[in-house]
Amino acid sequence: MDTVSRRQTLAMLGLGAALPVLAACQPDGDPDPGDTSTPEVSEDEPPPADPEEVVASRSVVTEGGSIEVAILPLVRADDLCVLTLDLVATALPEGEDAVLARRFSGDATLAGRSVAPEDWAAVRLVDPEGARIRLPASTQDGSLASRASVAFQEVPKEGARVQLIYAAPESGIEQLGLLLPGWYVPGIPVIDGEVPEVPPPPDAEPLETAGMLGMAEVIPVLPLEGYTRQLDGGVGVIESIEKVEIQLAGDVLFDSSSAELRPEAGEILDAAAANIAGYEEGAVDIVGHTDDVGPSAENLALSQARAESVARALSTRIDPSLYSLRTQGLGESSPVAPNTSDANRQLNRRVTLTLTSQKIQQAEVDTSGDVPPFDDGILGDGTEADAREGFEREDGGVSYRITAPSMLRVDGLLVLTVTAQRSGGPADAAQTQPVDLGAGVHSYRGDDTGYSSTFAGFAPRLLLGSTAIYPLDYLLGESAIEGSTEWRNATDTATSDRAADGDTLQFTALYRDQPGVASLIVEQPSVLGTVPFRLNDVAVEDA
């Protein structure tokens, strides 16, 4: 998303007009000035919401200590809403007087600069029904429009209060979900009332509420997208509110250097057509791609011919009067992986279908096919285990047991929590030996993304038959890398952390629900920058 002004952001969301603040109603006519009686209050009417009331709390183990997070309601302030968190260090790292809240850092905007996470920006709001994520508001230069009672991102035993600004939800939405490090917290109420005050840090001037709200210029509300991929080389589907992208493996459709569809391509095209038919009418862009083998002009012509072959085949499977088909060949100019190996070249030989439409139903995930064998990585250091029993990961004399006993259905989402309980090692190892469940340096979205091991976040995939289901993600904006875009996952922004002996770290990720599915496999696949793992038979439970 390009950096835009506050007014522009809210206008795109249909929120340009200020939302009304509820006031006490008076009866018709002028009140009797001599009437000093107390008006009756109906016992059926709930008491007014209290902006200072704690509506939920969660404990976050991090950096060798732990922080108790008390969550207050979201308070509307015209076209904005304000979230207040009270944080208290309940256990301190060895030799420290505060807990570093580094896992609360994230990206709220790229602001046309190199990626640099802002303090507290990993705290995001989720609207599951609208399939949107709300990021904290910031100024045009990327600094968060926020206030806190501490000068640095440290939480002492005396506690700290942090306040963040978001775009207010549309009228009628009375609660939103909240992403915290290691937690998804559903049902945070949105109320009208006075925004709680925040004392300034020592030796700092107080920042009034009006001044804080006036800082909010970029207020992102971004569509959440979901991606599934057939690991046997068939169909990959990206779903969002605005578009559906389907990737067809070229080697499955065509013989080498040929634009004639193979007989077995029929099943693949049937599946693609079924996905498209689950959406309202729209335009389907069919784009052919090749690897870099051979002259570029010949590759360009071949990619165009393949796109036209797919279009002809689709026109017999979907109604062209509802779904207009447009073809284009890009040859080798838009790879999803470097053309440096046979495996990568195979990924680049593909045909992409993009339907621009309004999603009206979610296409079902294909559960057929066999789960692929586990790849333990180039160093053979990956681990496959039962989800409840888990496995040990050791580094520097510190051991962590990694488990995922279950994942929950909440708000129409699947919420995965992977735990890492530390056992053993010297006390000061909490400062030096983290556990890392990193997602690697490559994204399924291709080489033209700005993903890195630092900013991709915790992002394992779910396996259901031969289908891989990836975490929900969102387009943050144009990368500092020319020609690239930056995507972020609706997951923990950090992939590693430290715990004191006996404490348990949590990492969480959000996925689209898979109705009727009782268990799934959780896998961090083998890609550059990871130690792969697979946890089998993760139970899916209703919250």
Buried (B, 14 or more C-beta within 10 A) or exposed (E): BEBBEBEBBBEEBEBEEEBEEEEEEEEEEEEEEEEEEEEEEEEEEEEEBEBEEEBBEBBBBBBBBBBBBBBBBBBBBBBBBBBBBBBBBBBBBEEBEBBBBBBBBBBBBBBEEEBEBBBBBBBBBBBBEBBBBBBBBBBBEBBBBBBBBBEEBBBBEEBBBBBBBBBBBEEEEEBBBBBBBBBBBBEBBBBBBEBBBBEBBEEEEEBEBEEBBEBBBBBBBBBBBBBBBBBBBBBBBBBBEEBBBBBBBBBBBBEEEEBEBEEEBEEBBEBBBBBBBBBEBBEBBBBBBBBBBEEEEEBBBBBBBBBBBBBEBBEEBBEEEBBEBEBEBBBBEBBBBEBEEEEBBBBBBBBBBBBEBEBEEBBEBBEEBEBBEBBBBEEEEBBBBEBBEBBEBEBEEBBBBBBBBBBBBBBEBBBBBBBBBBBEBBEEBBBBBBBBBBBBBBBBBBBBBBBBBBBBBBBBBBBBBBBBBBBBBBBBBBBBBEEBBBBBBBBBBBBBBBBBBEBBBBBBBBBBBBEEBEBBBBBBBBBEBBBBBBBBBBBBEEE
